[in-house]
Amino acid sequence: MDKMEKKYSKTGLLELSEEKLTFEEIVTIYTFIERADHHCGEESLFDEYSQNGTFSNLRKRLDEMRGGN
């Protein structure tokens, strides 16, 4: 995650999700959220990132990749 934040000069997952990420980077973000959510306890990071647009941005990027854009 630190490498991506430095590469794109971003400091949060929402900001990162707005970049033209590679497939591997998107998988890394999903995995990070899933693992953090598993260890987080009551507060759900998955819900937070669903609501703030992070997952929506990542989904758009995956759709672009599938469409060849």
C-alpha positions in Angstrom: 0.0 0.0 0.0 2.8 2.4 0.8 4.4 1.9 -2.6 1.1 2.8 -4.3 0.5 5.8 -2.1 4.0 7.1 -3.1 3.7 6.1 -6.7 0.5 8.1 -7.1 1.2 10.7 -4.4 -2.1 9.9 -2.7 -2.7 9.4 1.0 -6.0 7.4 1.2 -7.8 4.6 -0.5 -10.5 6.9 -1.9 -7.9 9.0 -3.6 -6.0 6.0 -4.8 -9.2 4.5 -6.2 -9.6 7.5 -8.5 -6.3 6.7 -10.3 -5.7 4.5 -13.4 -4.7 1.6 -11.3 -3.4 -1.7 -12.6 -5.3 -4.9 -12.0 -2.7 -6.0 -9.4 -3.1 -2.7 -7.6 -6.9 -3.1 -7.4 -6.5 -6.6 -6.1 -4.1 -5.3 -3.5 -6.6 -2.7 -2.3 -9.4 -5.1 -2.1 -7.2 -7.6 -0.2 -6.1 -4.9 2.2 -9.6 -3.8 3.0 -10.8 -7.4 3.4 -8.0 -8.3 5.8 -8.3 -5.0 7.7 -12.1 -5.5 8.0 -11.6 -9.1 9.3 -9.4 -7.8 12.1 -11.2 -4.5 12.8 -14.0 -5.7 15.1 -17.4 -4.0 15.2 -16.8 -1.1 12.7 -16.9 -2.4 9.1 -14.3 -0.9 6.8 -16.1 -2.7 3.9 -19.2 -0.6 4.6 -17.2 2.6 4.9 -15.5 2.1 1.6 -18.7 1.1 -0.1 -20.4 4.3 1.1 -17.5 6.7 0.3 -17.1 5.6 -3.3 -13.9 3.7 -3.1 -15.4 0.4 -4.3 -17.4 2.2 -7.0 -14.2 3.7 -8.4 -12.4 0.4 -8.4 -15.3 -1.3 -10.1 -15.3 1.4 -12.8 -11.6 0.8 -13.4 -12.1 -3.0 -13.7 -15.0 -2.4 -16.2 -12.7 -0.1 -18.2 -10.0 -2.8 -18.3 -12.6 -5.4 -19.5 -13.8 -3.0 -22.2 -10.3 -2.3 -23.4 -10.2 1.3 -22.4 
